[in-house]
Amino acid sequence: MPKTETYTLNMGPQHPSTHGVLQVVLELDGERVVQAIPQMGYLHRGIEKLAESRTYAQFLPYTDRLDYVSSMGNNLGYCQTIEKLMDIAVPERAEYLRIIMTELNRIASHLIFMSSVAIDLGATTGMMFGFRDRERILDLFDMACGARLTYSYIRIGGVKEDVPGEFIDATRQFLADFPAMLTEHHTLLTGNEILYHRLKNSGVISGQRALEIGLTGPTLRASGIDYDIRKVEPYGFYDRFSFTVPLGTTGDNWDRYMVRMEEMQQSAAIVAQALDQLPEGPVMAKIPKVLKPPAGDVYHRIENPRGELGYYVVSDGSTKPYRIHVRRPSFINLQALNEICQGTLIADVVAVLATLDPLMGEVDC
Amino acid sequence: MSKQIISSELLLELQTQFSPAVAMIGENNQQALLVDLERLLDVLTRLKNSPEYQFNLLSNLTAVDYLEYFEVVYHLYSLPLKQSVTVKTRCTNDQAHVPSVTALWPSADFQEREVYDLLGIGFTGHPNLRRILMPDDFPEHPLRKAYQFTPNGEKG
């Protein structure tokens, strides 16, 4: 009788399911996962260090390059932190535009998530359809700020400029078309039996444990914990909109998928309400050309598509930040990978990675 | 913006209980508890476990190099009570060691490793204190103020 031994298998660093560069060192007992240790750092650019030699405004484009599929949220989190530090009031119209942009970006980001789940599990068409629909949102962003990925649209004190007239009509048209798009995704993917059986009851994490590990965002809510910063600590005008927070029950791969699918619908509803309420007026507060926040430190968090995005900014009273730390949800969520994967089959690791939805640009910062 | 900061009565109570190891610093949204290194774990354990605080989410952990000393910062949030608090502690440059909070909040695991990697602060009791972002053989801690980008002094 031969003795069975565990062996090590390196997944990545270039595995397509890792949305960037991640290596997962798997310790396997046959096909069963004993350990799944993520190794990161391949994309580390030292953005926090770079911040210390830039002015406050110059750092903004760097935030675009963290979670680069939801850059609007990164812009927003950073700008609001500086506004909190300097006590800057943002014009109403800008607040609405910010919410429209970040919620559209949430839909775009979740479409990428859906596409990655599809392609990671071998469904190419599912991916194509997700990317096709995301193009519509990128066109809207292109209209508003001339960029499709790194926007720098939300600025300290407001937004870069007002949206052109056709933006409103195009956004309404998108919202009108969106339910049909969603139905198509549900028919193609959600209703697919193979996808269902790949995701259901695998990669389970309990709510209690998810919280201990520090999971946030849809990944936490899939385990049934109702923690959405837009609800518990409303920033901007989130308290003026009615929307529900989708929750899962078991915290398996399927719940993480479904929570995000439902969140897209809620985001579309928020955008529709924001368009209806959108007031006229300026979109930028009067702020000095070179910002000099008073000495002090502040932490501010927002709900980004991957969870709690926080900025901790320390000012020494000069024109450059003394220290900026970014609390990246992907980085902290990745801590759950090892625990979730233990005991599953090697094929499930791909599904768990897809539904945890880490983005390596953000993990490595 | 963050409004639900922990109530001042609870802060005062904490201050009296752990006096003189806990001081209140800063105002409004910059309010924080400055805790002596020796009592840090006691204070954090109380903040996490006692029913009037219930800070069950360690949402952020980071550190700052103030040249004379390092400051480690904890941002806690309580889901049941919807309150948040900032806790800070300080350690000197030549004794850059802080007790690990991974036993209280496993979410500190990667975050403490990141602080160790980039700032060179040790966390006593961390189960796996290794570099996380930089290569294993990297000799320095880049987020320290003394670290320069390139030998030529080009600072970007």
Interface residues (C-beta under 8 A of the other chain):
Chain A: M40 G41 H44 G46 E48 K49 L50 S53 R54 Q80 K84 L211 E212 I213 G214 T216 I225 Y227 V232 E233 Y235 G296 D297 V298 Y299 H300 R301 E308 G310 Y312 V314 Y322 R323 H325 R327 F331 I332 L334 Q335 D364 C365
Chain B: M1 S2 K3 Q4 G26 N29 Q30 N56 L57 L58 S59 N60 T62 V64 D65 V73 H75 L79 K82 S84 T86 W105 P106 S107 A108 D109 F110 Q111 E114 L118 R131 I132 L133 M134 P135 P142 L143 Y147 F149 K155 G156
